[in-house]
Amino acid sequence: MSVYDDFVNFGAVCKAWQRVYSMKKPPLSPRCPWLLLAEEKEQKNHSRVFFNVFDNKVYNFKLPELTGRKCVGTSFGWLLSVGIDFQMNLFHPLSKHQLSLPPHPYVWERYRNFELFPLDYGDIFLYKCVLSRNPWNSVTHEYDRDCIIMVIYTNFKTLAFTRPGYKAWIDIKCDSQCFYDITLYKGKFYAVNNHGNVFVCHIDGDIVFTECITFCKEPEDYIQKYLVESSGDLLLVSRIREGPLVADEFINDDFEDDIEDVNIHEDESEEEQEQDQDQEQVREVGQEIIYEIPYVTTGLKILKLESSSEVKSKNEYDWANVDSLGDQALFVGDNSSMSLSASSFNGCKANCIYFTDDNVDCYPNCLNGGGYDMG
């Protein structure tokens, strides 16, 4: 047995098999991505619900270790969680292995006196997490100190890493910030910022330096970017959203003044009809504007990193458009981005991108709290 489903079914046969399952369960990865559903506000039995999108099965696990904690999906079946005490843990839901990680001093000093709900703390500074390898060594039955845990965190969305046993996070100094995604590609961490610029992190022990390998021609900050390793290639996925919140957040007054009103002679009755429709989607709550349909993903574009060439002692990298993923399916969102062979899983669609709603900054202005831009 090598997958979640087999172990869960094994333990469900009878009480005797359940006891064996509870003693022998290793930290395995699920065969396909599962969705960790939102925690119920009045949860008394400390259970969390996972959903398999391919077979529509729901799995309930009693996980008090995750109660009231912000969770981020990462590699090898592990979750990174953070609580109101700022303690950060790597946790494996099936094996119950848990690795304590150091809190970040910047976050602790800045936010410890804020009267916020527990999940809000996590939303402030924890965005992505990627592992270089499985942190649990099944041979030595100890945590692997060679495992690198890389995160995007703080409200500036900067990079940092640590290892099992470390007492602190090591901030990665870089000329850029506001990173959107990180991934492991050919043994190195790659990161993309809000402008689409891609950086590679060179890590030697605790010494790190970053190199901007390309300036991608993708200047629009409102386009979410992801990096995914797929079939030996590094892909840059651009996710385009449209909606009133997107416009309000990223188009300032100066920019609006520069736009020529090409529709100045448009029929006034048509304008009034459009305004009425817009007002139906907007509600005022106190002094805040709440949108029923704040944003929606309207398209995705994929670029592939091609071989580099040396120009004036510097490596230059080119990107090529990708028109088809073939048998691959990509999974992006508030998790470690990944690619799978669709033919290996019943119900998985080839040449498709599965995405969850990771536009957390806009959730407060959504009528039902956000999280609905999925598909």
VEXNURO-862971 format. One record per residue (C-alpha): x, y, z. Coordinates in steps of 0.5 Angstrom, whole numbers, padded with zeros to 4 digits, always signed. Last residue first. Layout:
XYZ/...
//
This chain:
-0026+0051-0023/-0026+0056-0016/-0027+0063-0015/-0032+0062-0009/-0027+0063-0003/-0030+0070-0001/-0033+0072+0005/-0040+0071+0003/-0041+0078+0001/-0034+0079-0001/-0030+0085+0001/-0027+0082+0007/-0025+0076+0002/-0021+0081-0003/-0014+0080+0001/-0015+0072+0000/-0015+0072-0007/-0013+0064-0007/-0019+0062-0010/-0018+0055-0012/-0015+0052-0019/-0015+0046-0023/-0012+0047-0030/-0014+0043-0036/-0010+0039-0041/-0012+0032-0038/-0018+0032-0034/-0018+0028-0028/-0024+0023-0027/-0020+0017-0026/-0013+0018-0024/-0006+0016-0028/-0009+0019-0035/-0009+0026-0032/-0001+0026-0031/+0000+0030-0025/+0003+0038-0024/+0003+0041-0018/+0003+0048-0015/+0004+0048-0007/-0002+0051-0004/-0007+0057-0004/-0008+0056-0011/-0006+0052-0017/-0007+0045-0020/-0004+0043-0027/-0007+0037-0031/-0002+0033-0036/-0004+0029-0041/-0002+0034-0047/-0001+0041-0043/-0003+0045-0050/-0002+0052-0053/+0005+0053-0049/+0008+0060-0051/+0015+0060-0050/+0020+0064-0045/+0027+0065-0046/+0033+0066-0041/+0039+0070-0041/+0045+0068-0038/+0050+0073-0037/+0058+0074-0039/+0056+0079-0045/+0050+0074-0047/+0050+0067-0045/+0044+0063-0047/+0039+0059-0043/+0034+0053-0045/+0027+0055-0045/+0022+0056-0039/+0015+0055-0041/+0009+0060-0041/+0002+0059-0040/-0004+0063-0040/-0010+0063-0036/-0017+0066-0037/-0023+0069-0034/-0022+0068-0027/-0028+0072-0023/-0028+0078-0018/-0033+0081-0013/-0039+0078-0015/-0044+0080-0009/-0039+0086-0007/-0039+0089-0001/-0037+0096+0000/-0035+0098+0007/-0037+0104+0011/-0043+0100+0015/-0045+0095+0010/-0046+0098+0003/-0048+0093-0002/-0046+0092-0009/-0048+0087-0015/-0055+0090-0016/-0052+0097-0016/-0048+0094-0022/-0054+0092-0026/-0057+0099-0025/-0051+0102-0027/-0051+0098-0034/-0058+0100-0035/-0057+0107-0034/-0051+0107-0039/-0056+0104-0044/-0061+0109-0043/-0055+0114-0044/-0053+0112-0051/-0046+0112-0052/-0043+0119-0054/-0037+0119-0049/-0036+0111-0051/-0028+0113-0052/-0027+0116-0046/-0020+0117-0046/-0016+0114-0040/-0011+0118-0037/-0016+0120-0031/-0017+0113-0030/-0009+0112-0029/-0009+0118-0024/-0015+0115-0020/-0012+0108-0019/-0013+0102-0022/-0011+0096-0018/-0015+0095-0012/-0022+0098-0015/-0021+0094-0022/-0020+0088-0019/-0025+0089-0014/-0030+0090-0019/-0029+0084-0023/-0024+0081-0028/-0019+0076-0026/-0013+0073-0031/-0009+0067-0028/-0001+0067-0031/+0002+0060-0031/+0010+0060-0031/+0012+0053-0033/+0018+0050-0031/+0019+0043-0035/+0021+0036-0033/+0014+0034-0034/+0011+0039-0031/+0014+0044-0025/+0010+0049-0024/+0011+0057-0022/+0004+0061-0021/+0003+0068-0023/-0004+0072-0021/-0005+0078-0026/-0007+0084-0022/+0000+0086-0023/+0000+0087-0030/+0007+0088-0033/+0008+0081-0036/+0014+0081-0041/+0018+0077-0036/+0024+0079-0034/+0029+0073-0033/+0034+0070-0029/+0034+0074-0023/+0039+0071-0018/+0038+0070-0011/+0043+0069-0006/+0043+0064+0000/+0048+0062+0005/+0046+0057+0011/+0048+0051+0008/+0049+0053+0000/+0043+0055-0002/+0042+0059-0009/+0035+0061-0010/+0033+0062-0017/+0028+0069-0019/+0023+0070-0024/+0020+0076-0026/+0012+0076-0027/+0011+0083-0024/+0008+0080-0018/+0014+0076-0016/+0016+0069-0019/+0020+0064-0014/+0025+0058-0016/+0028+0054-0011/+0033+0049-0014/+0034+0041-0014/+0032+0041-0022/+0025+0045-0020/+0022+0046-0013/+0017+0052-0013/+0015+0058-0011/+0009+0063-0012/+0007+0070-0011/+0013+0074-0009/+0011+0081-0007/+0019+0083-0006/+0025+0084-0010/+0032+0086-0010/+0033+0080-0005/+0035+0078+0001/+0033+0071+0004/+0031+0071+0011/+0033+0065+0015/+0028+0063+0020/+0030+0061+0027/+0031+0055+0032/+0033+0050+0027/+0032+0043+0028/+0028+0041+0022/+0031+0046+0017/+0029+0054+0015/+0027+0058+0009/+0025+0065+0008/+0022+0069+0002/+0018+0076+0002/+0011+0077+0001/+0011+0084+0004/+0005+0083+0009/+0010+0077+0012/+0011+0071+0008/+0013+0067+0002/+0016+0060+0005/+0021+0055+0004/+0022+0049+0008/+0029+0046+0006/+0030+0038+0008/+0037+0036+0010/+0036+0036+0017/+0031+0030+0016/+0027+0028+0021/+0028+0022+0025/+0025+0015+0023/+0032+0013+0020/+0029+0009+0014/+0023+0013+0014/+0026+0020+0014/+0021+0025+0015/+0022+0032+0012/+0020+0029+0005/+0024+0033+0000/+0025+0040-0002/+0019+0043+0001/+0015+0049-0001/+0010+0054+0003/+0006+0059+0001/+0002+0065+0004/+0003+0066+0011/+0004+0074+0013/-0003+0077+0015/-0007+0071+0013/-0004+0067+0019/-0006+0072+0024/-0013+0073+0021/-0014+0065+0022/-0014+0066+0030/-0019+0072+0030/-0015+0079+0031/-0014+0083+0037/-0007+0086+0035/-0002+0086+0041/+0002+0080+0038/+0002+0083+0031/+0009+0087+0030/+0013+0084+0035/+0011+0077+0033/+0011+0078+0026/+0018+0080+0026/+0021+0075+0030/+0018+0069+0026/+0016+0063+0029/+0020+0057+0029/+0018+0051+0026/+0015+0045+0030/+0015+0038+0026/+0008+0034+0027/+0007+0027+0025/+0000+0025+0025/+0001+0019+0020/-0005+0021+0016/-0006+0029+0017/+0002+0030+0016/+0003+0037+0020/+0009+0042+0019/+0008+0047+0025/+0008+0054+0026/+0007+0058+0033/+0004+0065+0032/+0001+0064+0038/-0006+0065+0034/-0004+0059+0030/+0000+0057+0024/-0001+0051+0020/+0004+0048+0014/+0001+0042+0011/+0004+0035+0009/+0002+0031+0004/+0009+0031+0000/+0009+0038-0001/+0005+0044+0001/-0002+0046+0003/-0003+0052+0007/-0007+0052+0014/-0009+0057+0019/-0010+0054+0025/-0017+0054+0030/-0016+0047+0031/-0011+0044+0026/-0008+0039+0032/-0015+0037+0034/-0015+0033+0028/-0020+0028+0028/-0021+0026+0020/-0027+0026+0016/-0026+0024+0009/-0031+0026+0003/-0031+0022-0004/-0033+0026-0010/-0029+0021-0014/-0024+0026-0018/-0025+0032-0013/-0023+0028-0007/-0025+0032-0001/-0022+0033+0006/-0026+0035+0012/-0023+0037+0019/-0025+0034+0026/-0024+0037+0032/-0030+0034+0035/-0033+0041+0038/-0033+0045+0031/-0037+0051+0032/-0034+0055+0027/-0033+0050+0022/-0026+0049+0019/-0026+0050+0011/-0025+0044+0007/-0018+0041+0005/-0019+0039-0002/-0015+0033-0004/-0010+0032-0009/-0008+0025-0012/-0005+0019-0010/-0004+0022-0003/+0003+0023+0000/+0005+0018+0005/+0007+0020+0012/+0007+0013+0015/+0001+0009+0018/+0004+0003+0022/+0001+0004+0029/-0006+0007+0027/-0007+0002+0022/-0006-0004+0026/-0011-0001+0031/-0016+0000+0026/-0015-0007+0023/-0017-0010+0030/-0023-0005+0030/-0025-0007+0023/-0025-0006+0016/-0024+0002+0016/-0017+0002+0018/-0015-0001+0011/-0020+0004+0007/-0016+0009+0010/-0009+0006+0009/-0011+0005+0001/-0014+0012+0000/-0008+0015+0003/-0003+0012-0002/+0003+0007-0002/+0000+0000+0000/
//
